[in-house]
Amino acid sequence: MVLLVVFYAVMMVNMKAISDRIDEINTHPYPVTVAAGEAETYLVQLRTLAERLAYVRTPEAVDAVEAEYESIDREITEPLAVIADQCRSSPEAAAALVERYDTLKAEQRHLIAQCRDPLSADADVQRTVDEQVDPLIDGMLELNAEVIDHSRQSFSSLFDLAVKACTETAVYASVLMAGVLAVLAIFLVTVRRRNAERDRLQKNLEAALETARYASKAKSQFLASMSHDIRTPCSAIVGLTEIAERHVDDVERVSECLSKISLSSHHLISLINDVLDMSKIESGQLLLSDEPFSLEELISIIEVIAQQQAHTKQLSFVVEAANVAGVYVRGDALRVQQVLLNLIGNAVKYTEPGGKVRLRVDLERPGCVSADRARCRESIMVLRDELPTSGFPNVPCGGQGSCGIVLYRFEIEDNGIGMTADFVGRIFDPFERERTDETRGIEGTGLGMSITKSIIDQMGGTIEVSSERHRGTKFTVELPLRLETADVATALSSKDEPPVLPKRVDFSGARVLLAEDNDINAEIACDIIGRTRAEVT
């Protein structure tokens, strides 16, 4: 009886110790480590924002960075408070981390003011970033790493104490009489549950750390990649501008610089548009318009643009379009054009000079398509007399398909360098690019194919790709398009030819009020409007 009482007392003491250790883990190392991981992510973002100001000092960029500073300040306050209040293993480092963050905020405000000061040179801004902001952030990252390391050590120490308590309980249990075995069994079951809880907490901690590291790495890789891709055309624009300024009397040299600046500017806009389109797609804000357009005219525009691209690279570009003459459909013509030009542009980009690129357009299913890929229509609508009504089966809704919908197939094929089978499986993932000796030096963000796939999916279509190294690549896109009524088709163009804009617009005597808060944009707008002979105020 005495042994049973002693064992019970020892068991209760040890169980209390184990529970205390688990409670300490829940209130100290775990939340502190998670908070430190979040703080590390925000500090890396602050360093990236400071480095951005060293390259771009436009009012819009400075305002954007200041807004990001304020957003991060709101987000980082809570993790820093958790570290300061609950960090027991290294309170000095936690206090220093909070103190340095206050200093960092002051330096950030100074940096923003310096960027807005027109008397401050770029070199002064760069010096402030290199000598004031970055060292502070680096020091805070070191303190943050110290907090994480000490929290991890504290976790191990608490874990050892819990294990020690379990061991003591097992030792006492081994010397008890047979009558205590039942109590010992109950105790072991309880200990096993406590160990399971401990393992669960440890796995959650490791998962939180891994998630924080992965998020930080992904953001860093994306920012590094985009910063490099955006910096390249920006550097070209700045360098070519300086060359033009030094040779202002050399008309030919200045004209050459302006031509290259225009190319770099268009490439920069293309990069930014890709990022914006991807952002809209991920946030669900990409909306498709529903307007009538001429499919024949759209293919003609694409052919003109693609021929210029192919001619520049000394390629042959061929269009084979059947069943598009006189066809008017409803949909988003700009997005269809974006999809096809993106695929053709990739084909041109990855095909060697002397190669061939082909666009083929076929009517895959006339007037009828599966109901799960397009909405039903009660009757078939055929435009102009060129399209025979016999080619469009009148299938009512709820039957084999939906009438009034045509399924067009677009094939873009080239005999370029092709792709590996492994990359074909990843081609539609964001930021994916195949890295080979042949693709080195070819510009791109790795977003084009992902954007293309998302647009096609939103249109209810499909895209397939087949490729073989050094043989070429073939993309097959199928899009369901709604046929337009004849009266709307006539309203689009009263003649057989597609409508064209007048070569010159004359608004002589007209007065235009221009409202623009950016001086450079205002200057450009005034020049464009001035070509029409209108008076701009």
N, C-alpha and C positions, 0 to 999 in steps of 0.2 A: 504493500500500500504506500509506504514511504517512497519507494522507487518510482511508483506510478505518479505520485504527487510531484516528485523532483523532475521526472521526465516531462510532465505536463507544464511545469513552470518553465523549464528550459525551452521547451517547444514554443511556448507563447512568447518568451523573450526573443527567440530567434525569428519567429514569424513577424514580430513587431519590427525587428531590425530590417528584414527583407522588405516589408511594406514601406518602411521609412526610406530605404534606398530607392525603391521604385518611385515613390512620391518625389524624392529629390531629383530623380532623372526627369520626371515630368515637368518639374518647376524650374529646373536650371539648365542642364546641358542641351536638352532637346530644343526648347524654344529659343535659347540663345544661339544655337548653331543654325537653326532655320532663319532667324533674324539676321545673323551675320551673312548668310548666303544671299539674302535679299539685298542687304546693304552693299555687298560686293558688286552685284549686278547694276545697282543704281550708280555706284562710283565709276564703273567702267563707262556707263552712258554719259556721265558728267565729263569725263576726260574726252570722249569722242566729240561732245558738243563744243568743248573749248578748242579742240583742234580744228573743228569746222570753221570757227570764227577766224582762225589764222589764215584761211584760204578764201572765205567769202564774207565781205563786210557790207553787203547791201542792207538797206533798212529792213527789207522783208526778212532776210536771213537773220539779222540781229534780233528782230521781234520774235521770230520763230524760236530761236535759241533761248531768249528770255522766257518765253512761255513754257518751253521744255524745262528750264531751270525751276520755274515755279511749280510745275506739275511734279517733278522729281522731289522737290523739297517737301511737298505734301505727302508723298508716298514714303520717303525715307525716314520721316520723323518717327513713325511707329516702331520700325525695327531698331533704330538707335535708342529709343526709350526702353525697349525690351532688354537690349544689351546693357544699358546703364543700370537698370533696376534689378535684373536677375543674374547678371554675370558675377559669380562668386570666385571663380578660379583665377581671374585676372582683372580685378576691379580697376587697377590703375590704367590698364590698356583701354578698358571700356570708357572710363572718364576722359582719357586723352582723346579717344575717337570722337566723342561728342564735342569736346572743346575744339578740336581741329576742324570739325565740320562747320562750327560757327565762323572760324577764321576763313574757311573755304567759301562760305556764302559771301563774306565781305569781299574776297578777291574776285568772285564771280561778278558781283555788282560793279566793282572797279573795272573789270574787263568789258562788261557791257557798255559802261559809260565811255571807256576808251575807244571802243569800236564805233560809237556814235559821234565821237569827237572828230570833225573833219581835219583837225590839225595833227591828229595822231597818225603816224606812219604805220604801214603794214609791219615793218620790222619791229616797231615798239609793241604792237599787239602780239607778234610771234614771241618776242622776249618775255612778255608778261605770261604767256601760256607756258613757255619752257622753264622760266625761272620762278614763277609764283604758283600758278594753278596746278601744273603737272606734278611738281614735287610734293605739294600738299596732298594730292590724290594718291600718289605713290605711297606716302607715309601712312595715310589712312588705310590703304589696302594692306600694308604690312601689319598695322595694328589689328585690322579685321582678321587677318590670317592668324595672328597670335591668339585672338579670342577663340577662333575655331579650334586651333590646336589644343589650347588649354581646356576648352569644353570637352573635346574628345578624350583628353587624358582624365578629366574629372568623371566622364562617363565610364571609362575603364576602371577607375578606382572604385566607384560605386558598385560597378558590376562585380569586382573582386570581393568587396565586402559582402554582397549578397551571396556569392558562391561560398564564401567562408562560413556564413551563417548556416547555409544548407549543409555544409560538411560537418559542422559541429552537431547539428541535429541528427545526422546519420550516425555519427560516432556514439552519441548517447543512446540512440535507438538500438544499436547493436548489442549493448550490454544488458538490456532489459529482459525480464522473464517472459515466458511464452504468453503469459496473460496480457502483456502489453503489445503483442504483435498486431492485434486488431487496431489499437490506437495508432500504432506506427504506420499501418497501411493507409489509414485516413490521412495521416500527416503527409505521407509521400504523394498521395494524390493531390493534396493541396499545394505541395511544393511544385509538382509538375505543372499545375495550372499557372502558378506564379512564374515559372520559367518560360512557359508559353507566352505569357503577357510580356515578359522581358524581351523575348526574341522578337515579338511583334513590334515592340517599341523600337528595338534596335534596327529592324528592317525598315520601319517607317522613317527613322532618322537617316539611314543610308539612302533610301529612296529620295528623301527631301534634298539631301546633299547632291545626289546625282542629278536630280531635276534642276537644281539651281545652277550646277556647273554646265549642264547641257544648254539651258536657256542662255546663260552668259556666253557660252562658246558660239551658239547659233547666231546670236545677235552680233557678236564681234566679227564672225566670219562674213555675215551679210553686209555689215557696215564697211568692213575692210574691202570686200569685193566691189560694192557699189561706189565707195569712195574712190577706188582706183579707176573704175570705169568712167566715173563722172569727171575725175580730175584730168584724165587724158585729153578729152576735147576742150576742157576749160584751159588747160595749159597751152594747147595749140592755139586757141583763140587769143590768149594773152600774148603769147610769143609772136604770132603773126601780126597782131596789132602793133607791137613794138617795132617789128621790121618795117611795116608800112609807114609808121611815123618817121623812121630814120631815112626812108627813101621816098618821101612825099613828092619829090620832083620826078621820080621815075614812074611814069604812068603805067608802064607794062608790069613793073614789079608790084606796084600797089594793086593793080587789077588781079594779078595772080594771088596775092595775099587775101584779097577780099573773096575770091572764089573759094580758097581753102577755108577761110573763116566761115563761109556759108555752109560748106560741107560739114565742118565740125559742129556748127550750131544745130544743123538738122540731126546729126547723130546724137547730140546731147538731148535734144527734145525727144528723140525716139526712146532714149534710155528712160527719161522721166515719164513719158507716156506709158511705157511698159510697167514701171513701178506703180503708177497711179491706177492703171487697169487692173493689175494684180491685187492692189489694195481694195478696189471696188468689188472685185469678184469674191475675195475672202470675206468682206463685210456684207455681202449680199446686196450691194447697191448698184450693180451693173444692170441697167434697164435697157430692153430692146424696143426700138420704135416699130410701129406697124403702119407703114405707108406704101402706097403703090409705086412701083418702079419698073422700068423696062429692063428685062433680063438681057436682051440683046445689047442695049446701050452699056450696061454694066460690064459685060464681057469685052466690049470694045475699049472701054476706059482701061480695064485691067491689061488688055493687050498692049495699048500704047505705053503704059508705065513699065510693063515687064520688058517690052522690046528695048526701051532705053537702058534698063539695067543689064540686059543680056548683051547689048551692043557694047556697053562700056567694058565688059569682061570678055568680049570677043566670043560670045556664045550664040548658038542658033536657038531661037525661041519660036515654037510652032503652036498655033491654037487650032483645035479641031472641035468646033461647036455645032451640034446638030439640034434641031427642034427648039431653037431659041428665037428665031425670027418672028417678030410680031407678038411675042409673049410678054404679058404684063402680070406681075405677081405682087403680093403684099408681103412686107417684111422689113427688116433693117438692112437696107442696101449698103450702108457704110460698114456694118459689121461683117456682112458677107464679103465685101471688097477687102476688108482688113484680113480676114481669114485666108482668102485666096492669095493676096499679095504677100502675106507672111510666109506661106508655104512656097510660093514661087521664089521669093527673095532668098529663102534658105537653100532652095535648089540651085539658084544662081551662085550663091555664096560658096557652096561646097562642090562646085563643078569646075574643073580645070578649063582654061582657055581652049577653044576648039570643040568643046562638048556641046551637048544638046539638052534643052529643057522643053517639055511638052505639056500643054494644058488641054485636056479633053473633057468636053461637057456632053453628057448623054441624058436623055429622058429615061430614067430607069423604070418608073411606073406612072403611066399617064392617067391623071385624073382620079387616082384612087391610092390610098395608103392605109396602113394598119391604124385602127382607131386609137391605139395606145400611143401613137407617135404624132398625132395631129387631131384637132377638134373636128367634129362632124359638120358637114354642110348638107343642106337638103337637096341641092341640085348642082349639076355641073355647070360651070361658067367658062365658056370658051371665048377668047378674044380674037377679033379680026377674022377674016375669011381664010387666012393662010393655014389655020389649024383645023384639021378635019374633026368633026364631032364624033365620027366613028371610032376614033382612037381613044376616046375617053368613056369607059363603061359607066353606065348610070346605075351605081350600086347604092341603095338607100342606107341611111345610118342604121347601125345595128346589124348590118350584113357583114360582108367580107372586108369592108374598109370604109373610109370616109370620102365621099365624093367632093369634088372641088379642090382637092389637094393633089399636087404633083410631086413626085420624088425625083430630084435631079442628082446625078452622080458627077462629081468633079474629080478628075484624076490628074495629079501633078507628078510627072515622072522625069528623072534625069539619069544621066550616065556618069555621075560624079564619083566621089571617093567612097560613098556608102557609109554604113555604120555597122558596128559589131552587134551580135544578137543580144549581148548583155545590155548594151546601151539602149537598144530598141525598147526593152522592157521598162526603161526609166525615162524615156524621152519626154513624157508629159508631166514629169515631176518638176516643181518650181526650182530654179537655179541649177538645173542639171545641164552640163555640157560635157561632151566627150573630149577627153584630153589626149591628143595624139600629136605626133610631129607634123602631120598634115594640117591639123586645125590650129596649130600655134600661130598666133598673130591675127586670127580672125576675130573681129570684135563681136560682142554680144553679151547679154545679161543672163541667158538661160531661162528667161521668162516667156519668150515668144510662143513656144509650143504649148506651154501650160495655159496661157491666155487663149490660144486658138482652141484647145480642147474644151475649155470652160464655155466659150462662146457657142461652139457647136452643140455641146450638151444642152445649153439653155435654149437653143433653137429647136431642140428635139431631134437633132441629127446624130450621125455617127462618123468617126474617123478611124481609119486603119492604116497601118504602115508596114511595108515590107522592104527590106534592104539587104544588100550583100556587099561586103567590102570590095572596093575597086571595081564594082559592077554598076552601082547606082542605087537609087531609092525611089519608091513609089508610094505616094499618099493617096488614099481614096476617101473622099468626103461625100456623104449622102445627106442632103438637106430636103425636108418637106417644105414646100412653098405653096401658099394659097393663091389660086388663080383669081385675077381681078375681073370685075364686070366690064362689059364692053363700053358703057357710057363713061366710066372713069378712065378707061384706057384712052378713049378719044380725047378726053379733057387734058390728058397729059401731053398729047401732041396731035395736032390736026393734020399733019403731013406724014408722009412715010418716013421722013428723016427724023432722027432724034433732035429735040430742040437744042439750039446753041445760043450762047450769050453774045450780045454785040461786041465787036472788037474794041470799041471805044465808047465810053459813057461820058456825056457832056451835061454837067449840071451848072452851066454858066448862069450867074445871077442868083443862085440859091445860096442860102446862109446856113451853116451847120454849126450847132453848139456842141463842143467836145468837152466831156467831163472825164478826166483821167488824173489819178493821184500820183502817177509815176511820170517823171519828166521825160525819160527816154521813150516810154510807150506813147506819151503824148506827141513827141516829135515824129515818131514813126507813123502814127495815125494821121497827123496833119499832112505828112508827105503823101500818103496814099490817097487821102481825100482830095488833096490839092491837085492830083492828076486829073480829076474830073472837072477842074476849073471852078469848083465851088469855093465860097469864102468861108474860112474856118475861124471861129471865135471861141 
